[in-house]
Amino acid sequence: MRYLLISYLRKVNGQIDEMVNVSKRVRTSDTNNSNVILDFANKEIVKCVIEGKPHDTTFELMRDYYYKVYPQLVEQLEKEAPITAVQEKKAVKAKIKTGR
């Protein structure tokens, strides 16, 4: 796991639902459907759009905000993200060597 993906959906009654996912990679559909995407390996914000507007913030502020809500998930991402990034680099190098 490397990325934290958050999507917000407004219900008919005005309430907002928050959907949380984690992923090893970001797909095009993730970019299109998620409001917030945080990369815990590079400690950067991939996407942050709140209520249709880009939100200017830092990775640290977003990490701290979501840590208050999902502490175990954030801790797990912080442990696993660097490992996942290294594994992905090795896989890319192996593909280049074999020509696939």
C-alpha angles and dihedrals in degrees: 000000000000111000132060111209121193126186126186122205123188113217124216090256091056098256118131122226120205118210118194127198136167126209144176091226139015116244126199090254089054091053091048097045104035125082095197128030119178122188107211094185095059094025093232140126112247094182136358117174117156119187091347096307129100109252115218108217142122130261090242094056092048092046091051092048094052091041088064090054101034108021098160093047093050092047090051091049091050090053099043104035097075090048092050091049092053091048091051092051091051091049092051092049091050091051091050092050093050093041095236 
